[in-house]
Amino acid sequence: MKKMLALLLGVAFCLPPSAAPAQQGVGPSVYHSLESGASPRLHGRIVGRIARVDYTNSIIYVRTSYGVRAVAIMPSTEIDVRGGGYGSIDDLHVGSLVDIDATVAANRVIAQIIHIR
């Protein structure tokens, strides 16, 4: 039962959002998260290098072993600059290695915490 649930969640997380049909999945580290009173959401980790930064729409495109993935940055997204302090979207550059804690909501991958390595 647990393997089947993991497989279904993995497949669901790998489906591209409707706004970006050419993108691939985010990786195997996906689990189901229940917040108090909230509906279930997918939660996972994305590790890769930044391929493109869209400053206008606050989206970064991360190249992973599963392809390029669009990740939305919200005002509440924490950006940790090389373990030394808080950053902003201006600290995200093409080629930077990032480790992102993200959720999926409304068919969008949303960064909760971005660690710049």
N, CA, C and O atoms as a printed pandas DataFrame, in Angstrom:
     atom_number atom_name residue_name chain_id  residue_number  x_coord  y_coord  z_coord
0              1         N          MET        A               1    0.827   -1.198    0.000
1              2        CA          MET        A               1    0.000    0.000    0.000
2              3         C          MET        A               1    0.869    1.260    0.000
3              4         O          MET        A               1    0.607    2.200   -0.750
4              5         N          LYS        A               2    1.912    1.274    0.850
5              6        CA          LYS        A               2    2.790    2.446    0.915
6              7         C          LYS        A               2    3.534    2.643   -0.401
7              8         O          LYS        A               2    3.717    3.774   -0.852
8              9         N          LYS        A               3    3.964    1.533   -1.022
9             10        CA          LYS        A               3    4.680    1.637   -2.300
10            11         C          LYS        A               3    3.760    2.180   -3.383
11            12         O          LYS        A               3    4.186    2.983   -4.213
12            13         N          MET        A               4    2.506    1.750   -3.383
13            14        CA          MET        A               4    1.542    2.215   -4.373
14            15         C          MET        A               4    1.271    3.708   -4.196
15            16         O          MET        A               4    1.211    4.450   -5.176
16            17         N          LEU        A               5    1.109    4.147   -2.950
17            18        CA          LEU        A               5    0.896    5.564   -2.676
18            19         C          LEU        A               5    2.105    6.382   -3.119
19            20         O          LEU        A               5    1.953    7.439   -3.731
20            21         N          ALA        A               6    3.303    5.894   -2.811
21            22        CA          ALA        A               6    4.521    6.598   -3.220
22            23         C          ALA        A               6    4.616    6.684   -4.734
23            24         O          ALA        A               6    4.994    7.722   -5.276
24            25         N          LEU        A               7    4.274    5.595   -5.420
25            26        CA          LEU        A               7    4.306    5.597   -6.878
26            27         C          LEU        A               7    3.300    6.588   -7.449
27            28         O          LEU        A               7    3.631    7.344   -8.363
28            29         N          LEU        A               8    2.073    6.596   -6.922
29            30        CA          LEU        A               8    1.052    7.526   -7.411
30            31         C          LEU        A               8    1.444    8.969   -7.171
31            32         O          LEU        A               8    1.256    9.816   -8.045
32            33         N          LEU        A               9    1.990    9.262   -5.995
33            34        CA          LEU        A               9    2.413   10.630   -5.703
34            35         C          LEU        A               9    3.593   11.018   -6.581
35            36         O          LEU        A               9    3.668   12.150   -7.061
36            37         N          GLY        A              10    4.513   10.086   -6.793
37            38        CA          GLY        A              10    5.658   10.355   -7.659
38            39         C          GLY        A              10    5.223   10.681   -9.071
39            40         O          GLY        A              10    5.734   11.622   -9.680
40            41         N          VAL        A              11    4.284    9.912   -9.598
41            42        CA          VAL        A              11    3.766   10.159  -10.948
42            43         C          VAL        A              11    3.035   11.492  -10.996
43            44         O          VAL        A              11    3.212   12.260  -11.941
44            45         N          ALA        A              12    2.215   11.775   -9.988
45            46        CA          ALA        A              12    1.474   13.039   -9.965
46            47         C          ALA        A              12    2.422   14.232   -9.928
47            48         O          ALA        A              12    2.170   15.244  -10.582
48            49         N          PHE        A              13    3.517   14.122   -9.163
49            50        CA          PHE        A              13    4.452   15.234   -9.046
50            51         C          PHE        A              13    5.242   15.420  -10.330
51            52         O          PHE        A              13    5.691   16.529  -10.617
52            53         N          CYS        A              14    5.420   14.366  -11.103
53            54        CA          CYS        A              14    6.185   14.437  -12.339
54            55         C          CYS        A              14    5.376   14.998  -13.505
55            56         O          CYS        A              14    5.943   15.350  -14.540
56            57         N          LEU        A              15    4.058   15.082  -13.347
57            58        CA          LEU        A              15    3.251   15.648  -14.420
58            59         C          LEU        A              15    3.525   17.137  -14.533
59            60         O          LEU        A              15    3.575   17.830  -13.517
60            61         N          PRO        A              16    3.705   17.643  -15.740
61            62        CA          PRO        A              16    4.002   19.063  -15.906
62            63         C          PRO        A              16    2.785   19.915  -15.592
63            64         O          PRO        A              16    1.655   19.500  -15.850
64            65         N          PRO        A              17    3.003   21.116  -15.030
65            66        CA          PRO        A              17    1.878   22.019  -14.806
66            67         C          PRO        A              17    1.285   22.439  -16.149
67            68         O          PRO        A              17    1.988   22.445  -17.159
68            69         N          SER        A              18    0.017   22.784  -16.169
69            70        CA          SER        A              18   -0.649   23.127  -17.423
70            71         C          SER        A              18   -0.036   24.346  -18.096
71            72         O          SER        A              18   -0.134   24.487  -19.315
72            73         N          ALA        A              19    0.593   25.229  -17.328
73            74        CA          ALA        A              19    1.189   26.427  -17.906
74            75         C          ALA        A              19    2.502   26.132  -18.616
75            76         O          ALA        A              19    2.962   26.953  -19.410
76            77         N          ALA        A              20    3.121   24.979  -18.352
77            78        CA          ALA        A              20    4.408   24.668  -18.952
78            79         C          ALA        A              20    4.436   23.187  -19.347
79            80         O          ALA        A              20    5.054   22.382  -18.650
80            81         N          PRO        A              21    3.786   22.819  -20.438
81            82        CA          PRO        A              21    3.620   21.414  -20.769
82            83         C          PRO        A              21    4.903   20.676  -21.140
83            84         O          PRO        A              21    4.902   19.445  -21.138
84            85         N          ALA        A              22    5.988   21.363  -21.456
85            86        CA          ALA        A              22    7.200   20.688  -21.899
86            87         C          ALA        A              22    8.130   20.303  -20.750
87            88         O          ALA        A              22    9.183   19.717  -21.001
88            89         N          GLN        A              23    7.787   20.605  -19.524
89            90        CA          GLN        A              23    8.691   20.365  -18.412
90            91         C          GLN        A              23    8.554   18.963  -17.870
91            92         O          GLN        A              23    7.514   18.323  -18.024
92            93         N          GLN        A              24    9.620   18.486  -17.229
93            94        CA          GLN        A              24    9.642   17.155  -16.653
94            95         C          GLN        A              24    9.481   17.251  -15.141
95            96         O          GLN        A              24    9.335   18.344  -14.595
96            97         N          GLY        A              25    9.508   16.111  -14.470
97            98        CA          GLY        A              25    9.281   16.021  -13.030
98            99         C          GLY        A              25   10.395   16.577  -12.183
99           100         O          GLY        A              25   11.442   16.983  -12.687
100          101         N          VAL        A              26   10.156   16.588  -10.891
101          102        CA          VAL        A              26   11.091   17.205   -9.962
102          103         C          VAL        A              26   11.935   16.226   -9.189
103          104         O          VAL        A              26   12.921   16.637   -8.578
104          105         N          GLY        A              27   11.606   14.973   -9.183
105          106        CA          GLY        A              27   12.488   14.032   -8.514
106          107         C          GLY        A              27   11.772   13.064   -7.611
107          108         O          GLY        A              27   10.560   13.143   -7.410
108          109         N          PRO        A              28   12.552   12.146   -7.070
109          110        CA          PRO        A              28   11.964   11.059   -6.305
110          111         C          PRO        A              28   11.599   11.400   -4.873
111          112         O          PRO        A              28   10.866   10.644   -4.235
112          113         N          SER        A              29   12.080   12.498   -4.355
113          114        CA          SER        A              29   11.875   12.826   -2.952
114          115         C          SER        A              29   10.550   13.559   -2.766
115          116         O          SER        A              29   10.538   14.766   -2.523
116          117         N          VAL        A              30    9.441   12.843   -2.878
117          118        CA          VAL        A              30    8.116   13.450   -2.785
118          119         C          VAL        A              30    7.339   12.764   -1.669
119          120         O          VAL        A              30    7.363   11.538   -1.560
120          121         N          TYR        A              31    6.658   13.534   -0.851
121          122        CA          TYR        A              31    5.827   12.933    0.181
122          123         C          TYR        A              31    4.558   13.744    0.355
123          124         O          TYR        A              31    4.480   14.903   -0.054
124          125         N          HIS        A              32    3.579   13.125    0.958
125          126        CA          HIS        A              32    2.272   13.735    1.166
126          127         C          HIS        A              32    2.288   14.510    2.476
127          128         O          HIS        A              32    2.699   13.970    3.503
128          129         N          SER        A              33    1.859   15.735    2.460
129          130        CA          SER        A              33    1.896   16.566    3.653
130          131         C          SER        A              33    0.485   17.024    4.008
131          132         O          SER        A              33   -0.240   17.533    3.153
132          133         N          LEU        A              34    0.101   16.847    5.251
133          134        CA          LEU        A              34   -1.188   17.341    5.720
134          135         C          LEU        A              34   -0.949   18.460    6.712
135          136         O          LEU        A              34   -0.240   18.281    7.702
136          137         N          GLU        A              35   -1.534   19.604    6.450
137          138        CA          GLU        A              35   -1.428   20.715    7.379
138          139         C          GLU        A              35   -2.751   20.790    8.138
139          140         O          GLU        A              35   -3.774   20.300    7.658
140          141         N          SER        A              36   -2.731   21.393    9.301
141          142        CA          SER        A              36   -3.938   21.422   10.142
142          143         C          SER        A              36   -5.114   22.052    9.408
143          144         O          SER        A              36   -5.120   23.248    9.116
144          145         N          GLY        A              37   -6.104   21.223    9.118
145          146        CA          GLY        A              37   -7.311   21.715    8.477
146          147         C          GLY        A              37   -7.192   21.982    6.992
147          148         O          GLY        A              37   -8.202   22.242    6.338
148          149         N          ALA        A              38   -6.009   21.928    6.446
149          150        CA          ALA        A              38   -5.827   22.231    5.030
150          151         C          ALA        A              38   -6.002   20.960    4.207
151          152         O          ALA        A              38   -5.875   19.850    4.725
152          153         N          SER        A              39   -6.292   21.133    2.930
153          154        CA          SER        A              39   -6.389   19.967    2.062
154          155         C          SER        A              39   -4.982   19.440    1.784
155          156         O          SER        A              39   -4.016   20.198    1.878
156          157         N          PRO        A              40   -4.846   18.155    1.443
157          158        CA          PRO        A              40   -3.528   17.584    1.192
158          159         C          PRO        A              40   -2.818   18.282    0.039
159          160         O          PRO        A              40   -3.444   18.671   -0.947
160          161         N          ARG        A              41   -1.492   18.436    0.175
161          162        CA          ARG        A              41   -0.686   19.039   -0.880
162          163         C          ARG        A              41    0.548   18.177   -1.101
163          164         O          ARG        A              41    0.991   17.461   -0.203
164          165         N          LEU        A              42    1.087   18.255   -2.295
165          166        CA          LEU        A              42    2.331   17.566   -2.581
166          167         C          LEU        A              42    3.492   18.447   -2.137
167          168         O          LEU        A              42    3.448   19.671   -2.257
168          169         N          HIS        A              43    4.512   17.807   -1.631
169          170        CA          HIS        A              43    5.659   18.517   -1.109
170          171         C          HIS        A              43    6.897   17.752   -1.546
171          172         O          HIS        A              43    6.894   16.521   -1.543
172          173         N          GLY        A              44    7.938   18.448   -1.917
173          174        CA          GLY        A              44    9.143   17.756   -2.355
174          175         C          GLY        A              44   10.359   18.649   -2.386
175          176         O          GLY        A              44   10.336   19.805   -1.963
176          177         N          ARG        A              45   11.399   18.077   -2.893
177          178        CA          ARG        A              45   12.698   18.748   -2.930
178          179         C          ARG        A              45   13.177   18.760   -4.370
179          180         O          ARG        A              45   13.040   17.768   -5.086
180          181         N          ILE        A              46   13.739   19.886   -4.794
181          182        CA          ILE        A              46   14.285   20.040   -6.135
182          183         C          ILE        A              46   15.736   20.474   -5.979
183          184         O          ILE        A              46   16.030   21.466   -5.312
184          185         N          VAL        A              47   16.634   19.726   -6.597
185          186        CA          VAL        A              47   18.055   20.060   -6.542
186          187         C          VAL        A              47   18.557   20.165   -7.969
187          188         O          VAL        A              47   18.336   19.266   -8.780
188          189         N          GLY        A              48   19.232   21.263   -8.275
189          190        CA          GLY        A              48   19.775   21.433   -9.619
190          191         C          GLY        A              48   20.409   22.800   -9.783
191          192         O          GLY        A              48   20.603   23.539   -8.818
192          193         N          ARG        A              49   20.723   23.116  -11.021
193          194        CA          ARG        A              49   21.329   24.416  -11.343
194          195         C          ARG        A              49   20.297   25.301  -12.026
195          196         O          ARG        A              49   19.466   24.830  -12.802
196          197         N          ILE        A              50   20.365   26.573  -11.727
197          198        CA          ILE        A              50   19.428   27.532  -12.330
198          199         C          ILE        A              50   19.764   27.672  -13.809
199          200         O          ILE        A              50   20.895   27.994  -14.173
200          201         N          ALA        A              51   18.761   27.426  -14.660
201          202        CA          ALA        A              51   18.932   27.544  -16.101
202          203         C          ALA        A              51   18.495   28.925  -16.602
203          204         O          ALA        A              51   19.022   29.438  -17.590
204          205         N          ARG        A              52   17.519   29.516  -15.897
205          206        CA          ARG        A              52   17.012   30.833  -16.311
206          207         C          ARG        A              52   16.292   31.463  -15.135
207          208         O          ARG        A              52   15.706   30.768  -14.305
208          209         N          VAL        A              53   16.341   32.795  -15.072
209          210        CA          VAL        A              53   15.626   33.535  -14.033
210          211         C          VAL        A              53   14.710   34.532  -14.719
211          212         O          VAL        A              53   15.161   35.362  -15.509
212          213         N          ASP        A              54   13.410   34.448  -14.411
213          214        CA          ASP        A              54   12.428   35.393  -14.934
214          215         C          ASP        A              54   12.086   36.350  -13.793
215          216         O          ASP        A              54   11.198   36.082  -12.983
216          217         N          TYR        A              55   12.810   37.470  -13.746
217          218        CA          TYR        A              55   12.624   38.427  -12.654
218          219         C          TYR        A              55   11.248   39.076  -12.698
219          220         O          TYR        A              55   10.688   39.402  -11.651
220          221         N          THR        A              56   10.694   39.269  -13.892
221          222        CA          THR        A              56    9.393   39.918  -14.047
222          223         C          THR        A              56    8.277   39.105  -13.399
223          224         O          THR        A              56    7.412   39.655  -12.717
224          225         N          ASN        A              57    8.302   37.780  -13.618
225          226        CA          ASN        A              57    7.238   36.921  -13.111
226          227         C          ASN        A              57    7.641   36.143  -11.862
227          228         O          ASN        A              57    6.874   35.305  -11.387
228          229         N          SER        A              58    8.825   36.406  -11.325
229          230        CA          SER        A              58    9.343   35.728  -10.127
230          231         C          SER        A              58    9.319   34.208  -10.279
231          232         O          SER        A              58    8.764   33.488   -9.448
232          233         N          ILE        A              59    9.937   33.743  -11.365
233          234        CA          ILE        A              59   10.040   32.310  -11.633
234          235         C          ILE        A              59   11.489   31.978  -11.966
235          236         O          ILE        A              59   12.143   32.684  -12.733
236          237         N          ILE        A              60   11.981   30.884  -11.372
237          238        CA          ILE        A              60   13.284   30.382  -11.782
238          239         C          ILE        A              60   13.072   29.042  -12.464
239          240         O          ILE        A              60   12.152   28.298  -12.124
240          241         N          TYR        A              61   13.925   28.745  -13.420
241          242        CA          TYR        A              61   13.891   27.471  -14.125
242          243         C          TYR        A              61   15.124   26.705  -13.700
243          244         O          TYR        A              61   16.252   27.154  -13.904
244          245         N          VAL        A              62   14.899   25.531  -13.102
245          246        CA          VAL        A              62   15.985   24.741  -12.524
246          247         C          VAL        A              62   16.198   23.495  -13.366
247          248         O          VAL        A              62   15.260   22.742  -13.631
248          249         N          ARG        A              63   17.448   23.285  -13.787
249          250        CA          ARG        A              63   17.804   22.096  -14.556
250          251         C          ARG        A              63   18.161   20.986  -13.576
251          252         O          ARG        A              63   19.125   21.102  -12.820
252          253         N          THR        A              64   17.380   19.915  -13.595
253          254        CA          THR        A              64   17.590   18.761  -12.722
254          255         C          THR        A              64   17.914   17.556  -13.594
255          256         O          THR        A              64   17.943   17.658  -14.820
256          257         N          SER        A              65   18.154   16.429  -12.966
257          258        CA          SER        A              65   18.391   15.202  -13.731
258          259         C          SER        A              65   17.101   14.738  -14.415
259          260         O          SER        A              65   17.141   13.828  -15.242
260          261         N          TYR        A              66   15.970   15.346  -14.085
261          262        CA          TYR        A              66   14.681   15.016  -14.673
262          263         C          TYR        A              66   14.238   16.036  -15.712
263          264         O          TYR        A              66   13.128   15.933  -16.234
264          265         N          GLY        A              67   15.075   17.011  -16.021
265          266        CA          GLY        A              67   14.735   18.054  -16.980
266          267         C          GLY        A              67   14.644   19.409  -16.298
267          268         O          GLY        A              67   14.990   19.550  -15.125
268          269         N          VAL        A              68   14.177   20.404  -17.041
269          270        CA          VAL        A              68   14.056   21.767  -16.513
270          271         C          VAL        A              68   12.683   21.914  -15.868
271          272         O          VAL        A              68   11.673   21.492  -16.431
272          273         N          ARG        A              69   12.660   22.516  -14.682
273          274        CA          ARG        A              69   11.422   22.669  -13.914
274          275         C          ARG        A              69   11.228   24.128  -13.540
275          276         O          ARG        A              69   12.152   24.758  -13.025
276          277         N          ALA        A              70   10.042   24.679  -13.788
277          278        CA          ALA        A              70    9.716   26.053  -13.391
278          279         C          ALA        A              70    9.328   26.055  -11.919
279          280         O          ALA        A              70    8.545   25.216  -11.474
280          281         N          VAL        A              71    9.882   27.004  -11.164
281          282        CA          VAL        A              71    9.587   27.123   -9.739
282          283         C          VAL        A              71    9.234   28.577   -9.446
283          284         O          VAL        A              71   10.042   29.477   -9.674
284          285         N          ALA        A              72    8.026   28.800   -8.940
285          286        CA          ALA        A              72    7.573   30.153   -8.618
286          287         C          ALA        A              72    8.163   30.597   -7.281
287          288         O          ALA        A              72    8.292   29.806   -6.346
288          289         N          ILE        A              73    8.513   31.866   -7.215
289          290        CA          ILE        A              73    9.031   32.460   -5.983
290          291         C          ILE        A              73    7.989   33.431   -5.465
291          292         O          ILE        A              73    7.562   34.341   -6.176
292          293         N          MET        A              74    7.584   33.229   -4.220
293          294        CA          MET        A              74    6.574   34.070   -3.597
294          295         C          MET        A              74    7.252   35.065   -2.647
295          296         O          MET        A              74    8.420   34.884   -2.304
296          297         N          PRO        A              75    6.537   36.109   -2.219
297          298        CA          PRO        A              75    7.119   37.032   -1.228
298          299         C          PRO        A              75    7.515   36.318    0.071
299          300         O          PRO        A              75    8.415   36.770    0.779
300          301         N          SER        A              76    6.845   35.208    0.378
301          302        CA          SER        A              76    7.143   34.472    1.609
302          303         C          SER        A              76    8.290   33.467    1.448
303          304         O          SER        A              76    8.714   32.860    2.431
304          305         N          THR        A              77    8.794   33.283    0.228
305          306        CA          THR        A              77    9.884   32.335   -0.006
306          307         C          THR        A              77   11.152   32.805    0.696
307          308         O          THR        A              77   11.576   33.949    0.532
308          309         N          GLU        A              78   11.752   31.909    1.482
309          310        CA          GLU        A              78   13.028   32.212    2.140
310          311         C          GLU        A              78   14.157   31.842    1.190
311          312         O          GLU        A              78   14.136   30.770    0.585
312          313         N          ILE        A              79   15.141   32.725    1.056
313          314        CA          ILE        A              79   16.300   32.453    0.218
314          315         C          ILE        A              79   17.529   32.514    1.110
315          316         O          ILE        A              79   17.858   33.559    1.672
316          317         N          ASP        A              80   18.207   31.363    1.230
317          318        CA          ASP        A              80   19.381   31.214    2.084
318          319         C          ASP        A              80   20.613   31.267    1.186
319          320         O          ASP        A              80   20.809   30.393    0.342
320          321         N          VAL        A              81   21.440   32.292    1.368
321          322        CA          VAL        A              81   22.608   32.493    0.520
322          323         C          VAL        A              81   23.812   31.770    1.114
323          324         O          VAL        A              81   24.410   32.230    2.087
324          325         N          ARG        A              82   24.158   30.635    0.516
325          326        CA          ARG        A              82   25.327   29.845    0.902
326          327         C          ARG        A              82   25.462   29.662    2.407
327          328         O          ARG        A              82   26.566   29.710    2.949
328          329         N          GLY        A              83   24.333   29.454    3.079
329          330        CA          GLY        A              83   24.343   29.192    4.508
330          331         C          GLY        A              83   24.714   30.382    5.364
331          332         O          GLY        A              83   24.852   30.246    6.579
332          333         N          GLY        A              84   24.879   31.555    4.754
333          334        CA          GLY        A              84   25.365   32.693    5.509
334          335         C          GLY        A              84   24.373   33.808    5.753
335          336         O          GLY        A              84   24.718   34.786    6.416
336          337         N          GLY        A              85   23.177   33.708    5.256
337          338        CA          GLY        A              85   22.223   34.777    5.498
338          339         C          GLY        A              85   21.081   34.757    4.517
339          340         O          GLY        A              85   20.999   33.895    3.642
340          341         N          TYR        A              86   20.204   35.719    4.676
341          342        CA          TYR        A              86   19.014   35.816    3.843
342          343         C          TYR        A              86   19.329   36.546    2.558
343          344         O          TYR        A              86   20.153   37.460    2.528
344          345         N          GLY        A              87   18.659   36.130    1.494
345          346        CA          GLY        A              87   18.863   36.755    0.208
346          347         C          GLY        A              87   17.535   37.134   -0.426
347          348         O          GLY        A              87   16.485   37.090    0.214
348          349         N          SER        A              88   17.605   37.505   -1.690
349          350        CA          SER        A              88   16.422   37.873   -2.460
350          351         C          SER        A              88   16.538   37.254   -3.843
351          352         O          SER        A              88   17.513   36.567   -4.147
352          353         N          ILE        A              89   15.548   37.499   -4.669
353          354        CA          ILE        A              89   15.581   36.958   -6.029
354          355         C          ILE        A              89   16.799   37.480   -6.791
355          356         O          ILE        A              89   17.260   36.830   -7.730
356          357         N          ASP        A              90   17.318   38.628   -6.407
357          358        CA          ASP        A              90   18.501   39.191   -7.056
358          359         C          ASP        A              90   19.747   38.343   -6.830
359          360         O          ASP        A              90   20.724   38.476   -7.567
360          361         N          ASP        A              91   19.726   37.471   -5.817
361          362        CA          ASP        A              91   20.862   36.598   -5.531
362          363         C          ASP        A              91   20.827   35.299   -6.335
363          364         O          ASP        A              91   21.761   34.500   -6.261
364          365         N          LEU        A              92   19.764   35.084   -7.098
365          366        CA          LEU        A              92   19.624   33.869   -7.900
366          367         C          LEU        A              92   20.147   34.141   -9.301
367          368         O          LEU        A              92   19.642   35.013  -10.008
368          369         N          HIS        A              93   21.174   33.376   -9.698
369          370        CA          HIS        A              93   21.839   33.603  -10.987
370          371         C          HIS        A              93   21.931   32.299  -11.779
371          372         O          HIS        A              93   21.989   31.213  -11.204
372          373         N          VAL        A              94   21.943   32.422  -13.093
373          374        CA          VAL        A              94   22.099   31.263  -13.962
374          375         C          VAL        A              94   23.384   30.539  -13.584
375          376         O          VAL        A              94   24.439   31.153  -13.430
376          377         N          GLY        A              95   23.275   29.224  -13.437
377          378        CA          GLY        A              95   24.427   28.394  -13.090
378          379         C          GLY        A              95   24.570   28.103  -11.610
379          380         O          GLY        A              95   25.327   27.211  -11.229
380          381         N          SER        A              96   23.855   28.842  -10.764
381          382        CA          SER        A              96   23.928   28.611   -9.319
382          383         C          SER        A              96   23.293   27.274   -8.970
383          384         O          SER        A              96   22.243   26.917   -9.503
384          385         N          LEU        A              97   23.940   26.535   -8.069
385          386        CA          LEU        A              97   23.391   25.276   -7.575
386          387         C          LEU        A              97   22.411   25.597   -6.461
387          388         O          LEU        A              97   22.752   26.309   -5.516
388          389         N          VAL        A              98   21.187   25.072   -6.566
389          390        CA          VAL        A              98   20.151   25.340   -5.571
390          391         C          VAL        A              98   19.534   24.045   -5.065
391          392         O          VAL        A              98   19.455   23.046   -5.780
392          393         N          ASP        A              99   19.106   24.091   -3.826
393          394        CA          ASP        A              99   18.387   22.999   -3.172
394          395         C          ASP        A              99   17.090   23.644   -2.673
395          396         O          ASP        A              99   17.118   24.489   -1.778
396          397         N          ILE        A             100   15.949   23.242   -3.258
397          398        CA          ILE        A             100   14.687   23.934   -3.017
398          399         C          ILE        A             100   13.698   23.020   -2.310
399          400         O          ILE        A             100   13.478   21.884   -2.729
400          401         N          ASP        A             101   13.107   23.523   -1.241
401          402        CA          ASP        A             101   11.992   22.867   -0.567
402          403         C          ASP        A             101   10.743   23.497   -1.177
403          404         O          ASP        A             101   10.530   24.703   -1.051
404          405         N          ALA        A             102    9.913   22.681   -1.841
405          406        CA          ALA        A             102    8.795   23.238   -2.604
406          407         C          ALA        A             102    7.495   22.485   -2.349
407          408         O          ALA        A             102    7.496   21.341   -1.896
408          409         N          THR        A             103    6.396   23.150   -2.650
409          410        CA          THR        A             103    5.076   22.536   -2.609
410          411         C          THR        A             103    4.416   22.747   -3.962
411          412         O          THR        A             103    4.848   23.584   -4.755
412          413         N          VAL        A             104    3.366   21.980   -4.215
413          414        CA          VAL        A             104    2.583   22.155   -5.427
414          415         C          VAL        A             104    1.209   22.639   -5.006
415          416         O          VAL        A             104    0.536   22.009   -4.190
416          417         N          ALA        A             105    0.802   23.760   -5.571
417          418        CA          ALA        A             105   -0.523   24.319   -5.297
418          419         C          ALA        A             105   -1.027   24.948   -6.586
419          420         O          ALA        A             105   -0.286   25.645   -7.279
420          421         N          ALA        A             106   -2.273   24.700   -6.897
421          422        CA          ALA        A             106   -2.895   25.247   -8.113
422          423         C          ALA        A             106   -2.051   24.922   -9.348
423          424         O          ALA        A             106   -1.859   25.772  -10.217
424          425         N          ASN        A             107   -1.545   23.679   -9.418
425          426        CA          ASN        A             107   -0.733   23.212  -10.548
426          427         C          ASN        A             107    0.556   23.998  -10.747
427          428         O          ASN        A             107    1.089   24.032  -11.857
428          429         N          ARG        A             108    1.060   24.620   -9.707
429          430        CA          ARG        A             108    2.334   25.353   -9.787
430          431         C          ARG        A             108    3.265   24.840   -8.709
431          432         O          ARG        A             108    2.835   24.544   -7.594
432          433         N          VAL        A             109    4.548   24.733   -9.045
433          434        CA          VAL        A             109    5.557   24.398   -8.050
434          435         C          VAL        A             109    5.974   25.714   -7.409
435          436         O          VAL        A             109    6.406   26.641   -8.094
436          437         N          ILE        A             110    5.838   25.786   -6.077
437          438        CA          ILE        A             110    6.112   27.025   -5.354
438          439         C          ILE        A             110    7.237   26.789   -4.367
439          440         O          ILE        A             110    7.164   25.880   -3.540
440          441         N          ALA        A             111    8.273   27.599   -4.452
441          442        CA          ALA        A             111    9.415   27.477   -3.536
442          443         C          ALA        A             111    9.040   27.989   -2.154
443          444         O          ALA        A             111    8.505   29.088   -2.007
444          445         N          GLN        A             112    9.326   27.180   -1.149
445          446        CA          GLN        A             112    9.166   27.604    0.228
446          447         C          GLN        A             112   10.502   28.124    0.772
447          448         O          GLN        A             112   10.573   29.193    1.379
448          449         N          ILE        A             113   11.562   27.331    0.533
449          450        CA          ILE        A             113   12.923   27.711    0.943
450          451         C          ILE        A             113   13.867   27.374   -0.210
451          452         O          ILE        A             113   13.814   26.274   -0.761
452          453         N          ILE        A             114   14.725   28.320   -0.569
453          454        CA          ILE        A             114   15.743   28.092   -1.583
454          455         C          ILE        A             114   17.109   28.244   -0.919
455          456         O          ILE        A             114   17.442   29.304   -0.388
456          457         N          HIS        A             115   17.893   27.167   -0.960
457          458        CA          HIS        A             115   19.260   27.208   -0.439
458          459         C          HIS        A             115   20.189   27.345   -1.647
459          460         O          HIS        A             115   20.193   26.481   -2.524
460          461         N          ILE        A             116   20.971   28.417   -1.696
461          462        CA          ILE        A             116   21.955   28.589   -2.751
462          463         C          ILE        A             116   23.246   27.959   -2.242
463          464         O          ILE        A             116   23.766   28.362   -1.201
464          465         N          ARG        A             117   23.760   26.982   -2.964
465          466        CA          ARG        A             117   24.966   26.251   -2.530
466          467         C          ARG        A             117   26.226   26.864   -3.103
467          468         O          ARG        A             117   27.325   26.375   -2.840
